[in-house]
Amino acid sequence: MRRIALFLSLALGGCSCHSVEPGHVGIETSWGRVTGTVFGEGMKVTSLATDIHEMSIRLQNLEETDIPCRSKDNVSVLVDVTVSFTLARSAAAKVYKQLGDDYPRLVLVPAIRSTVRDAVADIEALVVAQSRTSLEQAIENEMRASLASMLRSQHLPAEAIRLDGVQLRNTDLPESLTASIEAIQRERNQALEREQAMRTAQQESERLRIEAEGRARVALIEVQQQADARRIAGESEAAYNRTVAASLSPSLVELRRIDAQRAIATNPNAQLVVIGGGGGSGGSPIVLQAPPMR
C-alpha cells in the first residue's frame, strides 16, 4: 500500500498520498505541528507540507520483567508482569503531541513498576507466592489509579489509555523461602486430609445414630400397635360378653338347662344321673337310671 501511495504522490504532483493501516489511526502533522486531525484506515491525499503519522489502537501488551520488590516481612522478590492496554482513538492526537510514539515507556512502565512494588510491600512473601490472583487484582486496581494520575499530570484525559488487564507471570522468591512454603503447604495438605477423615468419621457416626434412632422408633411403633390390637380385642370381647349377658332372660336360661339335662339323660354311656329340682322352684332332685351298658 505504501508503494501505491508513493506512485500516486508522483502522479498527482503537488499532493502527497498516505495510507493508514487497519487497526491504526493517522495523526495529521503540518510543518511538523500536530493539527489534531485524526484519520481512519485507508488512503489519504494531503498537501506536500502535511504528513500523517500512524498509531495503533489495537490491544497491545507490555512486558516488564525482574521488577525488584520487597515484601511486608522484608523478603526480596522479583516479579514479572504483562500489562494489556489500548490507546483511545479520540485521544490519539493528544497522546502523540504530548508523549510521542514512546508513550508506553513514559507513562505505562513507571506506573507498572511503582504499582507492583507498592502491592508487594503490603503483603507478606508467603501471600505473594500463594495468592497470585489476589495480587494480580491488587496490582490492577492500583495501576488504574496510578495511570489515570500520570495521564492527568501530562494534561491528558484519564481515559486516553485504557488498561485492559494485568497478568502476573512469575514471582521469584529466595530458595529458602520456597522450601519453607513447600513444607507449609505439605503440612496444610496433611491437616486438610486429617480434617476430612475426621469429618467423614463424624458423618458415619451420625448416619449410624440416625439409623439406630429409626430402628428404635419402628420398634416402638410396632409395640404400640400390638398393644393397641390387644386392647381393641379385649374391648371387643368385653362388649360381646356384655351383649350376650344382656340377651339372657330367666326363661332362656331355664330352657338351656333343660336341654343340657336331656342331653345327659339320653347319653348311652350314663349309668346314674342325679338332676336337681325341676322347674327352677327348688324341688327334689330327679334320679334317672340309665340302662346298663352291654
Secondary structure, DSSP 8 states (H G I E B T S, - for coil): -HHHHHHHHHHHSSEEEEEE-TTEEEEEEETTEEEEEEE-SEEEEEETTEEEEEEE-S-EEEEEEEEEEE-TTS-EEEEEEEEEEEE-GGGHHHHHHHH-TTHIIIIIHHHHHHHHHHHHHTS-HHHHHH-HHHHHHHHHHHHHHHHHHHHHHTT--TTSEEEEEEEEEEEE--HHHHHHHHHHHHHHHHHHHHHHHHHHHHHHHHHHHHHHHHHHHHHHHHHHHHHHHHHHHHHHHHHHHHHHHHH--HHHHHHHHHHHHHHHHT-TT-SEEEE--GGGTT---EEEE-----
